[in-house]
Amino acid sequence: MTKRKKIFISIGVAFLLFLSWTVWWNYHVSKSVEPLIYTDVAKLESRHVAVLLGTSKYAHKGRINLYYKYRLNATAKLYKTSKIDYVLVSGDNSTIHYNEPTTMLNDLVDMGIPENRIVQDFAGFRTLDSMVRSKEVFGQQKVIVISQRFHVERALFLAKNKGIDAIGFCAKDVSKSYGFKTRIREYFARIKMFADLYILKKEPKFLGEPIQIPA
């Protein structure tokens, strides 16, 4: 066997091992938080605060992003059924032209949630930041996480590793064709999460002074 052939075989074996680990890791993340996830409002435990994970309001060609729309619908449903008292809208506000928390606040108010029941987290740049800040900045030990199931799973896994008592409520999902690229990206997001938690020991980009959510 030539040296070049040995190198190709080694690369192939390494790739297969990495692929196998990736599939296992994704399964492990999903399975480990499965008991914490709810889709039925009636079965969901009431909690003081829900963390609404942000995303862009608009998608391709200026159309409303269905992930965004369905997350807000789920949030309004939980508030109107008295499952939550406050909504912590956590998202990216990295430039003056892009402000997920304020956009979510305005739309939730239009949907009937009082503005004084919505708290903005302007430094939820990543899911890791959103979850850790809900505890360290906003003082919440027990929260409901709202997003689509794949995102809820990752958020709950992060919460467990950061000592946060979180449960998840799944917003309506999108079609397979609509969400294909997002699902592929989720595999890479979970690999990055592994690195952030166990190798890089990442912490939120910003913490800052505590912000009190009324009891």
Beta strands, then each sheet from edge to edge (+ up, - down):
strand 1: 37-38
strand 2: 47-53
strand 3: 84-90
strand 4: 118-121
strand 5: 142-147
strand 6: 165-170
sheet 1: 1+ 6+ 5+ 2+ 3+ 4+
end
